[in-house]
């Protein structure tokens, strides 16, 4: 695994730029690289792929800072009242993000710009070459990791979760999906200050918005559960939507997705570690989010049951928009119905391994998440009064 100085040098050489901006990112990068060097059991091909991704994050950060240097007025952009999806993974949150992405009156973080936010989309004339590159990456994933592609809906032009932007500060759960790196995962969950990551995320959102019509953002990532206090400090006017599903299905499915990612980089995967980490991460995240809701956030949340979402997706979005005080336009409704129909037709049934593969006991999982599952009916029932 390349050293931190080598990764920094490669990014500088590839871009011809020098300034990475606020050095806050170095703590996460140092911790991540140490873990990859000392703990990960990755193949030589996996090592090359991970190094290339880390250099990619660094290169994008250099370009973000260069755009701000040349155009300091980007800082004047305002990110106002964003809507954040803050759900457990595998609860229909990605499908909800795609439905919301059909609204021409809102702005999503699109996959092609999440990976390459620079140059700002408003500065590109004609077809943006990043879209073609993102489409190629989608084809490669379907070819080389077809099961992963079937488990997680994605498209080059569709929404992407916020982890790619948090990753520019090297503080995001996406990195522990590369390999079994417990020291980084533990640091991120318990010791890392995510304030700098969310501030950098806002910095990039401003850059993406600059020069375009100022539309409200719809954003999403399960990772926000763990770090909701830091998110709130940076986006104090945010509102939140949560989708809910039986945690026993969520944790097994989430561990399965993590397993599919890790095995792309390693041929020696500890499935029991993945199961334990998945449980711990989402249990801690839910504890923190419940505490946040109880303390100061109750009126800022809208809740959707997974089963209701599967039955009547457009009706659930209408209820969400009613809560937001917004109208669902005809164009928006047509787009949602089209997306849902197309993806229902092409959706393959998800068959996950037995929980025992990940060292998981379903009864124990139910006890682990009993506080959360006990809250769901009350949260759903409060929707009628949450106007």
C-alpha positions as CSV (number, residue, x, y, z in Angstrom):
1,X,0.0,0.0,0.0
2,X,1.4,3.4,-1.0
3,X,2.5,5.7,1.8
4,X,0.7,9.0,2.6
5,X,3.5,11.1,1.1
6,X,3.4,9.0,-2.1
7,X,-0.4,9.4,-2.4
8,X,-0.1,13.2,-1.9
9,X,2.7,13.4,-4.5
10,X,0.7,11.3,-7.0
11,X,-2.3,13.6,-6.7
12,X,-0.1,16.7,-7.0
13,X,1.7,15.3,-10.1
14,X,-1.6,14.3,-11.8
15,X,-3.3,17.6,-11.3
16,X,-0.3,20.0,-11.4
17,X,-1.8,21.6,-8.2
18,X,-0.4,22.0,-4.7
19,X,-3.0,23.2,-2.2
20,X,-5.2,20.7,-0.5
21,X,-6.9,23.3,1.7
22,X,-7.7,22.8,5.3
23,X,-5.3,20.0,6.6
24,X,-8.1,18.4,8.6
25,X,-8.2,15.6,6.0
26,X,-4.7,14.4,7.0
27,X,-5.8,12.8,10.3
28,X,-8.3,10.5,8.5
29,X,-5.9,9.8,5.6
30,X,-3.1,8.8,8.0
31,X,-5.4,6.6,10.1
32,X,-6.8,4.9,6.9
33,X,-3.4,4.3,5.3
34,X,-1.9,2.8,8.5
35,X,-4.9,0.5,8.8
36,X,-4.6,-0.6,5.2
37,X,-0.9,-1.2,5.6
38,X,-1.1,-3.1,8.9
39,X,-4.5,-4.8,9.0
40,X,-6.0,-5.3,5.5
41,X,-5.5,-8.5,3.7
42,X,-5.9,-7.2,0.2
43,X,-4.7,-8.6,-3.1
44,X,-2.1,-6.8,-5.2
45,X,-4.9,-5.8,-7.6
46,X,-7.0,-4.6,-4.7
47,X,-4.1,-2.5,-3.4
48,X,-3.7,-0.8,-6.8
49,X,-7.4,-0.1,-7.0
50,X,-7.6,1.3,-3.5
51,X,-4.5,3.5,-4.1
52,X,-6.1,4.8,-7.3
53,X,-9.3,5.7,-5.4
54,X,-7.4,7.5,-2.6
55,X,-5.4,9.5,-5.2
56,X,-8.7,10.3,-6.9
57,X,-10.1,11.8,-3.7
58,X,-7.0,13.8,-3.2
59,X,-7.0,15.0,-6.8
60,X,-10.6,16.2,-6.5
61,X,-9.8,18.0,-3.3
62,X,-6.9,19.8,-5.0
63,X,-9.3,20.9,-7.8
64,X,-12.0,22.1,-5.4
65,X,-9.4,24.3,-3.7
66,X,-8.1,25.6,-7.1
67,X,-11.7,26.6,-8.1
68,X,-12.2,28.4,-4.9
69,X,-8.8,30.2,-5.3
70,X,-9.8,31.4,-8.7
71,X,-13.4,32.1,-7.9
72,X,-13.8,33.1,-4.2
73,X,-17.4,34.2,-4.9
74,X,-18.3,30.5,-4.7
75,X,-18.2,30.9,-1.0
76,X,-21.2,33.2,-1.2
77,X,-23.5,30.4,-2.3
78,X,-26.1,29.5,0.3
79,X,-27.2,25.9,1.0
80,X,-30.7,26.4,2.4
81,X,-33.0,24.0,4.2
82,X,-31.6,20.7,2.6
83,X,-33.6,17.5,3.1
84,X,-31.4,14.6,4.3
85,X,-32.3,10.9,4.2
86,X,-31.0,9.5,7.4
87,X,-32.1,5.8,7.4
88,X,-30.6,2.5,8.1
89,X,-29.2,0.9,4.9
90,X,-31.4,-1.5,3.0
91,X,-34.7,0.2,4.1
92,X,-35.7,1.6,0.7
93,X,-33.7,4.8,1.3
94,X,-31.9,4.5,-2.0
95,X,-35.2,4.0,-3.9
96,X,-36.6,7.0,-2.1
97,X,-33.6,9.1,-3.2
98,X,-34.2,8.1,-6.8
99,X,-37.9,9.0,-6.6
100,X,-37.0,12.4,-5.1
101,X,-34.4,12.8,-7.8
102,X,-37.3,13.0,-10.3
103,X,-38.4,16.3,-8.9
104,X,-37.3,19.1,-11.4
105,X,-37.8,21.6,-8.5
106,X,-35.1,20.0,-6.3
107,X,-31.4,19.2,-6.7
108,X,-29.8,15.8,-6.0
109,X,-26.2,14.8,-5.7
110,X,-25.8,13.0,-9.0
111,X,-23.4,10.0,-9.3
112,X,-21.2,11.5,-12.0
113,X,-20.6,14.7,-10.0
114,X,-20.2,13.0,-6.6
115,X,-17.2,11.1,-8.0
116,X,-15.9,14.1,-9.9
117,X,-17.3,17.4,-8.6
118,X,-14.8,19.4,-10.6
119,X,-15.1,21.3,-12.8
120,X,-18.4,22.9,-11.5
121,X,-21.2,21.6,-13.8
122,X,-22.2,25.2,-14.7
123,X,-18.8,25.7,-16.4
124,X,-19.1,22.8,-18.8
125,X,-20.4,23.4,-22.3
126,X,-22.0,20.6,-24.2
127,X,-22.2,17.0,-23.0
128,X,-20.2,16.5,-19.8
129,X,-17.5,13.9,-20.2
130,X,-17.9,12.8,-16.6
131,X,-21.3,11.3,-17.4
132,X,-19.7,9.0,-20.0
133,X,-17.0,8.0,-17.5
134,X,-19.6,7.3,-14.9
135,X,-21.6,5.2,-17.3
136,X,-18.5,3.2,-18.1
137,X,-17.9,2.6,-14.4
138,X,-21.5,1.4,-14.1
139,X,-21.0,-1.1,-16.9
140,X,-17.8,-2.4,-15.3
141,X,-19.5,-2.9,-12.0
142,X,-22.3,-4.9,-13.7
143,X,-19.7,-6.9,-15.5
144,X,-17.3,-7.6,-12.7
145,X,-19.6,-7.4,-9.7
146,X,-23.1,-8.3,-11.0
147,X,-24.5,-9.3,-7.6
148,X,-23.4,-6.1,-6.0
149,X,-24.9,-4.1,-8.9
150,X,-28.2,-6.0,-8.4
151,X,-28.2,-5.4,-4.6
152,X,-27.8,-1.6,-4.8
153,X,-29.7,0.4,-7.5
154,X,-27.5,2.9,-9.1
155,X,-27.1,4.9,-12.3
156,X,-24.6,7.4,-13.6
157,X,-27.2,10.2,-13.8
158,X,-29.1,9.2,-10.7
159,X,-28.5,10.2,-7.0
160,X,-25.5,9.1,-5.1
161,X,-25.2,9.0,-1.3
162,X,-23.2,11.7,0.4
163,X,-20.3,9.5,1.4
164,X,-18.3,10.5,-1.6
165,X,-18.2,14.0,-0.4
166,X,-17.5,13.1,3.2
167,X,-14.7,11.0,1.7
168,X,-12.9,14.1,0.6
169,X,-12.0,14.6,4.2
170,X,-11.2,10.9,4.6
171,X,-13.9,10.4,7.2
172,X,-16.5,8.1,5.8
173,X,-17.7,4.5,6.3
174,X,-17.1,3.8,2.6
175,X,-13.4,3.3,3.4
176,X,-13.9,0.4,5.8
177,X,-15.9,-1.3,3.1
178,X,-12.6,-1.6,1.2
179,X,-11.2,-4.1,3.7
180,X,-11.3,-5.4,7.3
181,X,-9.6,-2.4,9.0
182,X,-10.8,-2.3,12.6
183,X,-8.6,0.5,13.8
184,X,-9.9,2.9,11.2
185,X,-13.5,1.8,11.7
186,X,-13.2,2.2,15.5
187,X,-11.5,5.6,15.2
188,X,-14.2,6.8,12.8
189,X,-17.1,5.7,15.0
190,X,-15.8,6.9,18.3
191,X,-12.9,9.4,18.0
192,X,-13.1,11.2,14.7
193,X,-14.5,14.8,14.5
194,X,-16.8,14.8,11.6
195,X,-17.3,18.5,11.7
196,X,-14.6,19.1,9.2
197,X,-16.0,16.5,6.9
198,X,-19.5,18.1,6.9
199,X,-18.0,21.6,6.4
200,X,-16.1,20.3,3.4
201,X,-19.2,18.6,2.1
202,X,-21.0,22.0,2.3
203,X,-18.0,23.5,0.5
204,X,-18.4,21.1,-2.4
205,X,-22.2,21.5,-2.6
206,X,-21.7,25.2,-3.0
207,X,-19.3,24.6,-5.8
208,X,-21.8,22.2,-7.5
209,X,-24.6,24.8,-7.1
210,X,-22.5,27.8,-8.3
211,X,-23.8,29.2,-11.6
212,X,-27.0,27.2,-11.6
213,X,-30.5,27.8,-10.5
214,X,-30.6,27.7,-6.7
215,X,-32.8,24.7,-5.9
216,X,-33.3,23.0,-2.5
217,X,-31.0,19.9,-2.1
218,X,-32.3,16.4,-1.5
219,X,-29.4,14.3,0.0
220,X,-29.1,10.9,1.5
221,X,-26.7,8.6,3.3
222,X,-27.1,6.0,6.1
223,X,-23.8,7.3,7.4
224,X,-25.5,10.4,8.7
225,X,-27.1,8.3,11.5
226,X,-23.8,8.0,13.2
227,X,-22.8,11.6,12.8
228,X,-26.1,13.5,13.0
229,X,-24.8,15.9,15.6
230,X,-22.0,17.0,13.3
231,X,-24.4,17.2,10.4
232,X,-26.7,19.4,12.4
233,X,-23.9,21.8,13.4
234,X,-23.1,22.5,9.8
235,X,-26.7,22.3,8.4
236,X,-28.8,23.6,11.3
237,X,-31.9,24.2,9.1
238,X,-31.9,20.7,7.6
239,X,-35.0,18.5,7.7
240,X,-34.8,14.7,7.8
241,X,-36.7,11.7,6.3
242,X,-36.3,8.2,7.7
243,X,-37.4,4.9,6.1
244,X,-37.9,2.0,8.5
245,X,-37.7,-1.7,8.2
246,X,-37.1,-4.8,10.4
247,X,-33.5,-4.4,11.6
248,X,-32.9,-8.2,11.4
249,X,-33.4,-7.9,7.6
250,X,-31.4,-4.7,7.5
251,X,-28.3,-6.0,9.3
252,X,-28.0,-9.3,7.4
253,X,-28.6,-7.5,4.1
254,X,-26.1,-4.7,5.0
255,X,-23.5,-7.2,6.0
256,X,-24.0,-9.0,2.7
257,X,-23.5,-5.8,0.7
258,X,-20.3,-5.0,2.7
259,X,-19.1,-8.6,2.0
260,X,-19.6,-8.2,-1.7
261,X,-17.5,-5.0,-1.7
262,X,-14.7,-6.3,0.5
263,X,-14.2,-9.4,-1.6
264,X,-13.5,-7.3,-4.7
265,X,-10.3,-6.2,-3.0
266,X,-9.5,-9.3,-0.9
267,X,-9.6,-13.0,-1.1
268,X,-9.4,-13.5,2.7
269,X,-12.5,-12.0,4.1
270,X,-13.6,-12.3,7.8
271,X,-17.4,-12.6,7.5
272,X,-17.8,-12.7,11.3
273,X,-16.0,-9.4,11.6
274,X,-18.2,-7.9,9.0
275,X,-21.3,-9.0,10.9
276,X,-20.1,-7.6,14.2
277,X,-19.0,-4.3,12.6
278,X,-22.3,-3.9,10.7
279,X,-24.3,-4.5,13.9
280,X,-22.2,-2.1,16.0
281,X,-22.1,0.7,13.5
282,X,-25.9,0.8,12.9
283,X,-26.8,0.2,16.6
284,X,-24.6,3.1,17.6
285,X,-25.9,5.2,14.8
286,X,-29.5,4.6,15.7
287,X,-28.8,5.3,19.4
288,X,-27.3,8.7,18.5
289,X,-30.2,9.5,16.1
290,X,-32.8,8.6,18.7
291,X,-31.0,10.8,21.3
292,X,-30.9,13.7,18.7
293,X,-34.6,13.3,18.0
294,X,-35.5,13.3,21.7
295,X,-33.2,16.2,22.5
296,X,-33.9,18.7,19.8
297,X,-34.9,17.2,16.5
298,X,-38.4,15.6,16.8
299,X,-40.2,18.1,14.6
300,X,-37.6,17.9,11.9
301,X,-38.2,14.2,11.0
302,X,-40.7,12.6,8.7
303,X,-41.0,8.8,8.9
304,X,-41.9,6.2,6.2
305,X,-42.6,2.5,6.7
306,X,-40.7,0.3,4.2
307,X,-43.8,-1.8,3.5
308,X,-45.9,1.3,2.8
309,X,-43.2,2.5,0.5
310,X,-43.3,-0.7,-1.4
311,X,-47.1,-0.6,-1.8
312,X,-47.6,3.1,-2.6
313,X,-44.3,4.9,-3.3
314,X,-45.9,7.9,-4.9
315,X,-48.4,8.3,-2.1
316,X,-45.6,8.2,0.5
317,X,-43.7,10.9,-1.4
318,X,-46.9,13.0,-1.6
319,X,-47.2,12.7,2.2
320,X,-43.6,13.8,2.6
321,X,-44.1,16.8,0.3
322,X,-47.2,17.8,2.2
323,X,-45.2,17.8,5.4
324,X,-42.6,19.9,3.6
325,X,-45.2,22.3,2.4
326,X,-44.5,21.5,-1.2
327,X,-46.5,20.4,-4.3
328,X,-45.9,17.3,-6.3
329,X,-45.9,18.5,-9.9
330,X,-47.4,16.4,-12.7
331,X,-43.9,16.1,-14.2
332,X,-42.5,14.9,-10.9
333,X,-45.3,12.3,-10.5
334,X,-44.9,11.0,-14.0
335,X,-41.1,10.7,-13.4
336,X,-41.6,8.8,-10.2
337,X,-44.1,6.3,-11.7
338,X,-41.8,5.7,-14.7
339,X,-38.7,5.1,-12.4
340,X,-40.6,2.8,-10.1
341,X,-42.1,0.8,-13.0
342,X,-38.8,0.4,-14.8
343,X,-36.9,-0.6,-11.7
344,X,-39.6,-3.0,-10.6
345,X,-39.5,-4.8,-13.9
346,X,-35.7,-5.1,-13.8
347,X,-35.3,-5.8,-10.1
348,X,-33.9,-9.2,-9.2
349,X,-35.1,-10.9,-6.0
350,X,-32.5,-10.5,-3.2
351,X,-31.5,-13.8,-1.7
352,X,-29.0,-13.2,1.2
353,X,-26.8,-15.8,2.9
354,X,-27.9,-17.2,6.2
355,X,-27.3,-14.9,9.2
356,X,-24.9,-17.4,10.7
357,X,-22.4,-16.7,7.9
358,X,-21.8,-13.3,9.5
359,X,-22.0,-14.7,13.1
360,X,-25.4,-13.1,13.6
361,X,-28.2,-14.3,15.8
362,X,-31.6,-12.9,14.8
363,X,-33.0,-12.9,18.3
364,X,-30.0,-11.1,19.6
365,X,-30.3,-8.5,16.8
366,X,-33.9,-7.9,17.9
367,X,-32.8,-7.3,21.4
368,X,-30.0,-5.0,20.2
369,X,-32.4,-2.8,18.3
370,X,-35.5,-3.1,20.6
371,X,-35.4,0.6,21.5
372,X,-35.5,1.5,17.8
373,X,-38.2,-0.9,16.8
374,X,-40.3,0.2,19.8
375,X,-40.1,3.8,18.6
376,X,-41.2,3.2,14.9
377,X,-45.0,2.9,15.4
378,X,-45.1,6.1,17.4
379,X,-43.0,8.0,14.9
380,X,-45.2,6.8,12.0
381,X,-48.4,7.7,14.0
382,X,-47.2,11.2,14.6
383,X,-47.1,12.0,10.9
384,X,-50.7,13.1,10.9
385,X,-49.8,15.9,13.3
386,X,-46.4,16.7,11.9
387,X,-47.4,19.7,9.7
